[in-house]
Structure formats: C-alpha cells, structure tokens
Amino acid sequence: MLDRIDEKGKVFTERIRKDHVEVEIVTVQGRVHGYVHVMPHQRVKDLLNMPSEQFLAVTNAVMGEAKDDTAPKHDFITINKQYIITVIPINEPRQAPRGDEYIPY
C-alpha cells in the first residue's frame, strides 16, 4: 500500500476514505450517542460482526442522553463489543441491493 517515499525518507500512503454514521448505542452501563466510521459500502452491522475487532470506536461521543447539556462529551472512545446491547444507526445510508440480495425496505 506504499505509494512513494521521498528523498528524506518520508513515507506517503494511500488515504482510506470512510463514511461516518451517527449511532445511538445502548450498553449495559447506559447510552452513548456518537459516530462510527465504516468503509464505503459497509454497514454498521458488518462492523459489529468483525470477529477480529473486540472494540467499537466512537467519535464525538456523548455519554447518557444526547439532549442533556451536562452529559459527558468525548472526542473519541472505544466500547468493548461484549457490553453492547444494541446499536441504532440514525443516518446510515441505504445500500443499493445487488441482484442476489433481498432487502425488505
């Protein structure tokens, strides 16, 4: 994935673009509102089902109710997936169905 190395030894790699999806996460400790980042054409469900990743990264996270001004806010947190009860995508873009795939909406 190396694109080039300049004369000073600086390594330039290809930038990977990810889409951010607003989510509401319910854990055994409470609620988290924030953004998860997925590859293009990837769903939040795919991110949760990756067995190689034990943690879910969340940016702009608000712990507790998002409307509460006193709720703690963090630029970045990780949540151990075994403590997640449910994840509700708020603005996940709909995927165009492939010919062999059934999408009931």
MMTF fields as JSON, N, C-alpha, C and O atoms, coordinates in Angstrom:
{
  "mmtfVersion": "1.0.0",
  "mmtfProducer": "UNKNOWN",
  "numBonds": 419,
  "numAtoms": 420,
  "numGroups": 105,
  "numChains": 1,
  "numModels": 1,
  "chainsPerModel": [1],
  "groupsPerChain": [105],
  "chainIdList": ["A"],
  "bondAtomList": [4, 2, 8, 6, 12, 10, 16, 14, 20, 18, 24, 22, 28, 26, 32, 30, 36, 34, 40, 38, 44, 42, 48, 46, 52, 50, 56, 54, 60, 58, 64, 62, 68, 66, 72, 70, 76, 74, 80, 78, 84, 82, 88, 86, 92, 90, 96, 94, 100, 98, 104, 102, 108, 106, 112, 110, 116, 114, 120, 118, 124, 122, 128, 126, 132, 130, 136, 134, 140, 138, 144, 142, 148, 146, 152, 150, 156, 154, 160, 158, 164, 162, 168, 166, 172, 170, 176, 174, 180, 178, 184, 182, 188, 186, 192, 190, 196, 194, 200, 198, 204, 202, 208, 206, 212, 210, 216, 214, 220, 218, 224, 222, 228, 226, 232, 230, 236, 234, 240, 238, 244, 242, 248, 246, 252, 250, 256, 254, 260, 258, 264, 262, 268, 266, 272, 270, 276, 274, 280, 278, 284, 282, 288, 286, 292, 290, 296, 294, 300, 298, 304, 302, 308, 306, 312, 310, 316, 314, 320, 318, 324, 322, 328, 326, 332, 330, 336, 334, 340, 338, 344, 342, 348, 346, 352, 350, 356, 354, 360, 358, 364, 362, 368, 366, 372, 370, 376, 374, 380, 378, 384, 382, 388, 386, 392, 390, 396, 394, 400, 398, 404, 402, 408, 406, 412, 410, 416, 414],
  "bondOrderList": [1, 1, 1, 1, 1, 1, 1, 1, 1, 1, 1, 1, 1, 1, 1, 1, 1, 1, 1, 1, 1, 1, 1, 1, 1, 1, 1, 1, 1, 1, 1, 1, 1, 1, 1, 1, 1, 1, 1, 1, 1, 1, 1, 1, 1, 1, 1, 1, 1, 1, 1, 1, 1, 1, 1, 1, 1, 1, 1, 1, 1, 1, 1, 1, 1, 1, 1, 1, 1, 1, 1, 1, 1, 1, 1, 1, 1, 1, 1, 1, 1, 1, 1, 1, 1, 1, 1, 1, 1, 1, 1, 1, 1, 1, 1, 1, 1, 1, 1, 1, 1, 1, 1, 1],
  "groupList": [{"groupName": "MET", "atomNameList": ["N", "CA", "C", "O"], "elementList": ["N", "C", "C", "O"], "formalChargeList": [0, 0, 0, 0], "bondAtomList": [1, 0, 2, 1, 3, 2], "bondOrderList": [1, 1, 2], "singleLetterCode": "M", "chemCompType": "L-PEPTIDE LINKING"}, {"groupName": "LEU", "atomNameList": ["N", "CA", "C", "O"], "elementList": ["N", "C", "C", "O"], "formalChargeList": [0, 0, 0, 0], "bondAtomList": [1, 0, 2, 1, 3, 2], "bondOrderList": [1, 1, 2], "singleLetterCode": "L", "chemCompType": "L-PEPTIDE LINKING"}, {"groupName": "ASP", "atomNameList": ["N", "CA", "C", "O"], "elementList": ["N", "C", "C", "O"], "formalChargeList": [0, 0, 0, 0], "bondAtomList": [1, 0, 2, 1, 3, 2], "bondOrderList": [1, 1, 2], "singleLetterCode": "D", "chemCompType": "L-PEPTIDE LINKING"}, {"groupName": "ARG", "atomNameList": ["N", "CA", "C", "O"], "elementList": ["N", "C", "C", "O"], "formalChargeList": [0, 0, 0, 0], "bondAtomList": [1, 0, 2, 1, 3, 2], "bondOrderList": [1, 1, 2], "singleLetterCode": "R", "chemCompType": "L-PEPTIDE LINKING"}, {"groupName": "ILE", "atomNameList": ["N", "CA", "C", "O"], "elementList": ["N", "C", "C", "O"], "formalChargeList": [0, 0, 0, 0], "bondAtomList": [1, 0, 2, 1, 3, 2], "bondOrderList": [1, 1, 2], "singleLetterCode": "I", "chemCompType": "L-PEPTIDE LINKING"}, {"groupName": "GLU", "atomNameList": ["N", "CA", "C", "O"], "elementList": ["N", "C", "C", "O"], "formalChargeList": [0, 0, 0, 0], "bondAtomList": [1, 0, 2, 1, 3, 2], "bondOrderList": [1, 1, 2], "singleLetterCode": "E", "chemCompType": "L-PEPTIDE LINKING"}, {"groupName": "LYS", "atomNameList": ["N", "CA", "C", "O"], "elementList": ["N", "C", "C", "O"], "formalChargeList": [0, 0, 0, 0], "bondAtomList": [1, 0, 2, 1, 3, 2], "bondOrderList": [1, 1, 2], "singleLetterCode": "K", "chemCompType": "L-PEPTIDE LINKING"}, {"groupName": "GLY", "atomNameList": ["N", "CA", "C", "O"], "elementList": ["N", "C", "C", "O"], "formalChargeList": [0, 0, 0, 0], "bondAtomList": [1, 0, 2, 1, 3, 2], "bondOrderList": [1, 1, 2], "singleLetterCode": "G", "chemCompType": "PEPTIDE LINKING"}, {"groupName": "VAL", "atomNameList": ["N", "CA", "C", "O"], "elementList": ["N", "C", "C", "O"], "formalChargeList": [0, 0, 0, 0], "bondAtomList": [1, 0, 2, 1, 3, 2], "bondOrderList": [1, 1, 2], "singleLetterCode": "V", "chemCompType": "L-PEPTIDE LINKING"}, {"groupName": "PHE", "atomNameList": ["N", "CA", "C", "O"], "elementList": ["N", "C", "C", "O"], "formalChargeList": [0, 0, 0, 0], "bondAtomList": [1, 0, 2, 1, 3, 2], "bondOrderList": [1, 1, 2], "singleLetterCode": "F", "chemCompType": "L-PEPTIDE LINKING"}, {"groupName": "THR", "atomNameList": ["N", "CA", "C", "O"], "elementList": ["N", "C", "C", "O"], "formalChargeList": [0, 0, 0, 0], "bondAtomList": [1, 0, 2, 1, 3, 2], "bondOrderList": [1, 1, 2], "singleLetterCode": "T", "chemCompType": "L-PEPTIDE LINKING"}, {"groupName": "HIS", "atomNameList": ["N", "CA", "C", "O"], "elementList": ["N", "C", "C", "O"], "formalChargeList": [0, 0, 0, 0], "bondAtomList": [1, 0, 2, 1, 3, 2], "bondOrderList": [1, 1, 2], "singleLetterCode": "H", "chemCompType": "L-PEPTIDE LINKING"}, {"groupName": "GLN", "atomNameList": ["N", "CA", "C", "O"], "elementList": ["N", "C", "C", "O"], "formalChargeList": [0, 0, 0, 0], "bondAtomList": [1, 0, 2, 1, 3, 2], "bondOrderList": [1, 1, 2], "singleLetterCode": "Q", "chemCompType": "L-PEPTIDE LINKING"}, {"groupName": "TYR", "atomNameList": ["N", "CA", "C", "O"], "elementList": ["N", "C", "C", "O"], "formalChargeList": [0, 0, 0, 0], "bondAtomList": [1, 0, 2, 1, 3, 2], "bondOrderList": [1, 1, 2], "singleLetterCode": "Y", "chemCompType": "L-PEPTIDE LINKING"}, {"groupName": "PRO", "atomNameList": ["N", "CA", "C", "O"], "elementList": ["N", "C", "C", "O"], "formalChargeList": [0, 0, 0, 0], "bondAtomList": [1, 0, 2, 1, 3, 2], "bondOrderList": [1, 1, 2], "singleLetterCode": "P", "chemCompType": "L-PEPTIDE LINKING"}, {"groupName": "ASN", "atomNameList": ["N", "CA", "C", "O"], "elementList": ["N", "C", "C", "O"], "formalChargeList": [0, 0, 0, 0], "bondAtomList": [1, 0, 2, 1, 3, 2], "bondOrderList": [1, 1, 2], "singleLetterCode": "N", "chemCompType": "L-PEPTIDE LINKING"}, {"groupName": "SER", "atomNameList": ["N", "CA", "C", "O"], "elementList": ["N", "C", "C", "O"], "formalChargeList": [0, 0, 0, 0], "bondAtomList": [1, 0, 2, 1, 3, 2], "bondOrderList": [1, 1, 2], "singleLetterCode": "S", "chemCompType": "L-PEPTIDE LINKING"}, {"groupName": "ALA", "atomNameList": ["N", "CA", "C", "O"], "elementList": ["N", "C", "C", "O"], "formalChargeList": [0, 0, 0, 0], "bondAtomList": [1, 0, 2, 1, 3, 2], "bondOrderList": [1, 1, 2], "singleLetterCode": "A", "chemCompType": "L-PEPTIDE LINKING"}],
  "groupTypeList": [0, 1, 2, 3, 4, 2, 5, 6, 7, 6, 8, 9, 10, 5, 3, 4, 3, 6, 2, 11, 8, 5, 8, 5, 4, 8, 10, 8, 12, 7, 3, 8, 11, 7, 13, 8, 11, 8, 0, 14, 11, 12, 3, 8, 6, 2, 1, 1, 15, 0, 14, 16, 5, 12, 9, 1, 17, 8, 10, 15, 17, 8, 0, 7, 5, 17, 6, 2, 2, 10, 17, 14, 6, 11, 2, 9, 4, 10, 4, 15, 6, 12, 13, 4, 4, 10, 8, 4, 14, 4, 15, 5, 14, 3, 12, 17, 14, 3, 7, 2, 5, 13, 4, 14, 13],
  "groupIdList": [1, 2, 3, 4, 5, 6, 7, 8, 9, 10, 11, 12, 13, 14, 15, 16, 17, 18, 19, 20, 21, 22, 23, 24, 25, 26, 27, 28, 29, 30, 31, 32, 33, 34, 35, 36, 37, 38, 39, 40, 41, 42, 43, 44, 45, 46, 47, 48, 49, 50, 51, 52, 53, 54, 55, 56, 57, 58, 59, 60, 61, 62, 63, 64, 65, 66, 67, 68, 69, 70, 71, 72, 73, 74, 75, 76, 77, 78, 79, 80, 81, 82, 83, 84, 85, 86, 87, 88, 89, 90, 91, 92, 93, 94, 95, 96, 97, 98, 99, 100, 101, 102, 103, 104, 105],
  "secStructList": [7, 3, 3, 3, 3, 7, 6, 6, 7, 7, 3, 3, 3, 7, 7, 7, 7, 7, 3, 3, 3, 3, 3, 3, 3, 3, 3, 1, 1, 7, 3, 3, 3, 3, 3, 3, 3, 3, 7, 6, 6, 7, 7, 2, 2, 2, 2, 2, 6, 7, 6, 6, 7, 7, 3, 3, 3, 3, 3, 3, 3, 3, 3, 1, 7, 6, 6, 7, 6, 6, 1, 7, 3, 3, 3, 3, 3, 3, 3, 3, 4, 4, 4, 3, 3, 3, 3, 3, 3, 1, 1, 7, 7, 7, 7, 7, 7, 7, 6, 6, 7, 7, 7, 7, 7],
  "xCoordList": [0.816, 0.0, 0.87, 0.344, 2.181, 3.062, 2.961, 3.111, 2.711, 2.663, 4.044, 4.479, 4.73, 6.064, 6.79, 6.182, 8.11, 8.967, 9.786, 10.434, 9.756, 10.506, 11.99, 12.418, 12.769, 14.225, 14.661, 15.784, 13.805, 14.125, 13.669, 13.911, 13.022, 12.583, 11.145, 10.691, 10.416, 9.018, 8.186, 8.297, 7.348, 6.526, 5.145, 4.513, 4.686, 3.347, 2.522, 2.914, 1.379, 0.492, -0.846, -1.171, -1.598, -2.922, -3.843, -3.832, -4.632, -5.586, -6.839, -7.361, -7.316, -8.517, -9.698, -9.696, -10.711, -11.893, -12.911, -13.187, -13.465, -14.517, -15.724, -15.596, -16.884, -18.122, -18.42, -18.184, -18.933, -19.317, -20.825, -21.587, -21.229, -22.638, -22.988, -22.348, -24.009, -24.477, -25.21, -26.048, -24.886, -25.497, -25.884, -25.331, -26.832, -27.208, -26.875, -27.406, -26.005, -25.55, -26.071, -25.905, -26.702, -27.159, -26.215, -26.061, -25.582, -24.675, -25.248, -26.29, -24.563, -25.018, -24.858, -25.487, -24.033, -23.804, -24.663, -24.8, -25.241, -26.041, -26.017, -25.768, -26.279, -26.361, -25.166, -24.596, -24.802, -23.758, -24.29, -24.801, -24.169, -24.563, -23.296, -22.535, -23.061, -21.855, -21.809, -22.842, -20.596, -20.388, -19.423, -18.387, -19.763, -18.836, -18.438, -19.165, -17.294, -16.751, -16.62, -15.962, -17.26, -17.291, -16.713, -16.731, -16.202, -15.709, -16.909, -18.033, -16.681, -17.789, -18.407, -17.684, -19.698, -20.477, -20.41, -20.7, -20.028, -20.048, -21.173, -21.463, -21.803, -22.873, -22.342, -21.292, -23.065, -22.72, -22.755, -21.92, -23.703, -23.808, -22.52, -22.062, -21.945, -20.7, -19.569, -18.736, -19.548, -18.536, -18.669, -17.667, -19.893, -20.136, -19.816, -19.436, -19.965, -19.748, -18.318, -18.041, -17.393, -15.99, -15.364, -15.167, -15.051, -14.508, -13.096, -12.657, -12.386, -11.012, -10.968, -9.916, -12.071, -12.126, -12.975, -14.155, -12.376, -13.098, -13.772, -14.722, -13.287, -13.791, -14.418, -14.019, -15.398, -16.052, -15.588, -15.771, -14.988, -14.516, -15.67, -16.399, -15.832, -16.903, -16.283, -15.524, -16.603, -16.114, -17.258, -18.429, -16.906, -17.89, -18.954, -20.153, -18.494, -19.376, -19.956, -19.251, -21.255, -21.948, -22.444, -23.207, -22.009, -22.4, -23.716, -23.805, -24.717, -26.03, -26.935, -26.746, -27.908, -28.857, -28.194, -27.593, -28.299, -27.647, -28.196, -27.494, -29.438, -30.063, -29.658, -29.916, -29.025, -28.628, -27.328, -26.301, -27.363, -26.177, -25.094, -23.929, -25.458, -24.478, -23.836, -22.943, -24.279, -23.741, -22.28, -21.936, -21.415, -20.009, -19.84, -20.486, -18.966, -18.687, -17.215, -16.349, -16.933, -15.568, -15.337, -16.23, -14.135, -13.804, -13.705, -14.04, -13.244, -13.038, -13.161, -12.587, -13.915, -13.971, -13.996, -14.305, -13.671, -13.862, -14.765, -14.681, -15.622, -16.555, -16.3, -16.272, -16.115, -15.953, -17.277, -18.325, -17.23, -18.455, -19.26, -20.471, -18.614, -19.374, -20.324, -21.206, -20.159, -21.046, -22.113, -22.881, -22.162, -23.168, -24.439, -24.407, -25.563, -26.861, -27.456, -27.905, -27.457, -27.986, -27.313, -26.849, -27.271, -26.767, -27.846, -28.324, -28.227, -29.27, -28.63, -28.293, -28.454, -27.927, -28.98, -30.144, -28.577, -29.52, -29.53, -30.595, -28.363, -28.312, -27.555, -26.902, -27.627, -26.896, -27.475, -28.679, -26.633, -27.157, -27.634, -27.031, -28.703, -29.225, -28.331, -27.866, -28.106, -27.292, -28.192, -29.314, -27.706, -28.436, -28.36, -27.269, -29.504, -29.476, -28.761, -28.877, -28.015, -27.417, -28.459, -29.472, -28.239, -29.212, -29.539, -30.667, -28.566, -28.785, -29.149, -29.159, -29.443, -29.669, -31.091, -31.585, -31.747, -33.095, -32.999, -32.464, -33.52, -33.565, -35.036, -35.653, -35.605, -37.05, -37.502, -38.368, -36.962, -37.482, -37.564, -37.983],
  "yCoordList": [-1.187, 0.0, 1.265, 2.376, 1.103, 2.262, 2.916, 2.256, 4.197, 4.924, 5.407, 5.212, 6.041, 6.537, 6.942, 7.148, 7.051, 7.541, 8.681, 8.516, 9.847, 10.983, 10.885, 9.943, 11.868, 11.83, 11.916, 11.531, 12.407, 12.493, 11.252, 11.15, 10.32, 9.096, 9.112, 8.151, 10.199, 10.267, 9.321, 9.315, 8.521, 7.536, 8.132, 8.651, 8.058, 8.512, 7.281, 6.478, 7.136, 6.011, 6.533, 7.714, 5.618, 5.959, 6.283, 5.589, 7.319, 7.689, 6.846, 6.693, 6.301, 5.468, 6.317, 6.888, 6.403, 7.191, 6.323, 5.195, 6.871, 6.173, 7.085, 8.309, 6.479, 7.215, 7.206, 6.202, 8.307, 8.315, 8.165, 8.778, 7.327, 7.012, 7.383, 6.922, 8.218, 8.599, 7.409, 6.782, 7.106, 5.95, 6.279, 7.185, 5.532, 5.51, 4.101, 3.127, 3.986, 2.689, 2.503, 3.372, 1.357, 1.012, -0.066, -1.121, 0.211, -0.743, -1.158, -0.659, -2.066, -2.486, -1.357, -1.394, -0.353, 0.778, 2.001, 2.89, 2.061, 3.222, 3.457, 2.539, 4.701, 5.054, 5.892, 6.652, 5.726, 6.531, 6.989, 6.183, 8.276, 8.826, 9.351, 10.092, 8.974, 9.436, 8.942, 8.683, 8.814, 8.419, 7.245, 7.247, 6.239, 5.164, 5.358, 5.983, 4.829, 5.061, 3.729, 2.803, 3.654, 2.426, 2.687, 3.813, 1.627, 1.722, 1.964, 1.599, 2.574, 2.73, 1.366, 0.382, 1.306, 0.096, -0.92, -2.099, -0.469, -1.328, -0.847, 0.348, -1.771, -1.418, -1.429, -2.011, -0.788, -0.825, -2.278, -2.692, -3.035, -4.451, -5.202, -6.048, -4.895, -5.541, -5.192, -6.039, -3.959, -3.51, -4.256, -4.638, -4.464, -5.178, -6.665, -7.292, -7.228, -8.661, -9.035, -10.205, -8.064, -8.37, -9.065, -8.427, -10.358, -11.073, -10.622, -10.857, -9.987, -9.549, -8.295, -7.969, -7.602, -6.378, -6.592, -6.931, -6.394, -6.559, -5.267, -5.301, -4.124, -2.83, -2.073, -2.239, -1.244, -0.371, 1.05, 1.55, 1.704, 3.077, 4.042, 3.89, 5.03, 6.019, 7.408, 7.651, 8.312, 9.683, 10.622, 10.292, 11.798, 12.795, 12.147, 12.344, 11.383, 10.582, 11.402, 12.163, 11.226, 11.822, 10.659, 9.817, 10.62, 9.549, 9.948, 11.025, 9.115, 9.44, 9.98, 9.67, 10.78, 11.341, 12.462, 13.366, 12.406, 13.391, 14.799, 15.78, 14.909, 16.224, 16.87, 18.051, 16.085, 16.569, 17.369, 16.822, 18.658, 19.51, 19.141, 19.493, 18.441, 18.074, 16.707, 16.291, 16.009, 14.682, 14.81, 15.73, 13.898, 13.95, 13.767, 12.913, 14.577, 14.518, 14.183, 14.699, 13.311, 12.875, 12.873, 12.51, 13.278, 13.249, 11.823, 11.558, 10.903, 9.518, 8.578, 8.828, 7.494, 6.418, 5.089, 5.038, 4.026, 2.682, 1.931, 2.103, 1.102, 0.317, -1.156, -1.576, -1.937, -3.376, -3.936, -3.733, -4.633, -5.103, -6.075, -6.194, -6.77, -7.73, -7.033, -7.681, -5.727, -4.977, -4.18, -3.442, -4.322, -3.617, -4.448, -5.642, -3.797, -4.459, -4.239, -5.185, -2.98, -2.679, -1.436, -0.568, -1.372, -0.197, 0.228, -0.571, 1.501, 2.029, 3.043, 4.147, 2.69, 3.67, 4.743, 4.428, 6.002, 7.096, 7.595, 7.886, 7.698, 8.227, 7.315, 7.792, 6.005, 5.072, 5.116, 4.928, 5.364, 5.415, 4.045, 3.025, 4.027, 2.765, 2.297, 3.088, 1.0, 0.395, -0.022, -0.478, 0.132, -0.359, -1.883, -2.441, -2.568, -4.032, -4.633, -4.145, -5.71, -6.472, -7.454, -7.668, -8.038, -8.948, -10.149, -10.641, -10.646, -11.849, -11.546, -12.452, -10.305, -9.902, -9.39, -8.631, -9.793, -9.325, -8.297, -8.579, -7.113, -6.07, -5.682, -5.164, -5.931, -5.755, -4.329, -4.14, -3.318, -1.965, -1.247, -0.09],
  "zCoordList": [0.0, 0.0, 0.0, 0.076, -0.084, -0.145, -1.51, -2.538, -1.516, -2.777, -3.178, -4.312, -2.234, -2.559, -1.287, -0.237, -1.409, -0.34, -0.93, -1.964, -0.268, -0.813, -0.461, 0.206, -0.916, -0.739, 0.726, 1.049, 1.612, 3.041, 3.81, 5.012, 3.139, 3.786, 4.271, 4.893, 3.993, 4.418, 3.563, 2.337, 4.224, 3.532, 3.284, 4.204, 2.055, 1.678, 1.337, 0.49, 1.998, 1.731, 1.207, 1.327, 0.63, 0.114, 1.271, 2.288, 1.13, 2.172, 2.011, 0.907, 3.124, 3.096, 3.526, 4.617, 2.664, 2.966, 3.681, 3.273, 4.756, 5.497, 5.634, 5.663, 5.717, 5.94, 7.433, 8.105, 7.955, 9.365, 9.461, 8.713, 10.41, 10.618, 12.057, 13.003, 12.207, 13.535, 14.152, 13.504, 15.414, 16.074, 17.506, 18.129, 18.002, 19.415, 19.889, 19.356, 20.878, 21.366, 22.792, 23.647, 23.027, 24.366, 24.886, 24.27, 26.03, 26.655, 28.004, 28.427, 28.667, 29.993, 31.003, 32.061, 30.704, 31.603, 31.281, 32.121, 30.088, 29.711, 28.213, 27.431, 27.822, 26.406, 25.977, 26.76, 24.694, 24.074, 22.721, 21.944, 22.444, 21.154, 20.495, 21.118, 19.235, 18.556, 17.125, 16.508, 16.605, 15.211, 15.14, 15.804, 14.332, 13.997, 12.544, 11.773, 12.177, 10.842, 10.11, 10.584, 8.947, 8.16, 6.778, 6.281, 6.169, 4.8, 3.873, 4.215, 2.712, 1.759, 1.435, 1.272, 1.346, 1.058, 2.202, 1.999, 3.401, 4.579, 5.487, 5.543, 6.191, 7.122, 8.545, 8.818, 9.446, 10.862, 11.335, 12.139, 10.844, 11.191, 10.836, 11.604, 9.685, 9.276, 10.245, 10.569, 10.697, 11.655, 12.976, 13.58, 13.421, 14.675, 14.561, 15.549, 13.375, 13.184, 12.832, 12.567, 12.821, 12.524, 13.741, 14.775, 13.632, 14.791, 15.162, 16.287, 14.25, 14.533, 15.411, 15.96, 15.548, 16.34, 17.588, 17.49, 18.76, 20.018, 20.462, 21.245, 19.966, 20.39, 19.228, 18.075, 19.545, 18.577, 18.866, 19.975, 17.871, 18.036, 17.773, 16.794, 18.645, 18.535, 18.687, 19.625, 17.773, 17.854, 18.218, 18.03, 18.741, 19.184, 20.075, 19.879, 21.042, 21.882, 23.031, 23.693, 23.249, 24.388, 25.23, 24.757, 26.473, 27.391, 28.05, 28.639, 27.962, 28.513, 27.425, 26.249, 27.802, 26.839, 26.04, 26.621, 24.726, 23.852, 24.066, 23.82, 24.519, 24.714, 26.038, 26.27, 26.896, 28.217, 28.104, 27.703, 28.455, 28.348, 29.359, 29.169, 30.42, 31.439, 31.17, 31.908, 30.126, 29.811, 29.384, 28.642, 29.842, 29.449, 27.947, 27.34, 27.352, 25.915, 25.707, 26.415, 24.728, 24.445, 22.939, 22.173, 22.509, 21.089, 20.562, 19.407, 21.415, 20.978, 22.169, 23.229, 21.987, 22.979, 22.231, 21.041, 22.939, 22.406, 23.377, 24.593, 22.814, 23.62, 23.333, 22.176, 24.392, 24.236, 23.709, 24.321, 22.587, 21.934, 22.793, 22.608, 23.726, 24.528, 25.501, 26.064, 25.708, 26.599, 25.851, 26.467, 24.547, 23.747, 23.702, 23.404, 24.004, 23.92, 22.537, 21.89, 22.083, 20.751, 20.183, 20.921, 18.865, 18.149, 17.173, 16.368, 17.253, 16.372, 15.432, 15.861, 14.149, 13.189, 12.934, 12.685, 12.995, 12.816, 11.374, 10.829, 10.753, 9.39, 8.451, 7.523, 8.67, 7.808, 6.404, 6.23, 5.39, 4.015, 3.565, 3.9, 2.815, 2.287, 1.153, 0.332, 1.129, 0.089, -1.065, -0.848, -2.287, -3.447, -3.433, -3.312, -3.553, -3.495, -4.696, -5.82, -4.429, -5.518, -6.017, -5.35, -7.142, -7.728, -6.871, -6.913, -6.075, -5.273, -3.825, -2.992, -3.516, -2.133, -1.954, -2.787, -0.887, -0.569, 0.554, 1.626, 0.296, 1.32, 1.495, 0.564, 2.69, 2.886, 3.17, 4.024, 2.499, 2.68, 1.416, 1.39]
}
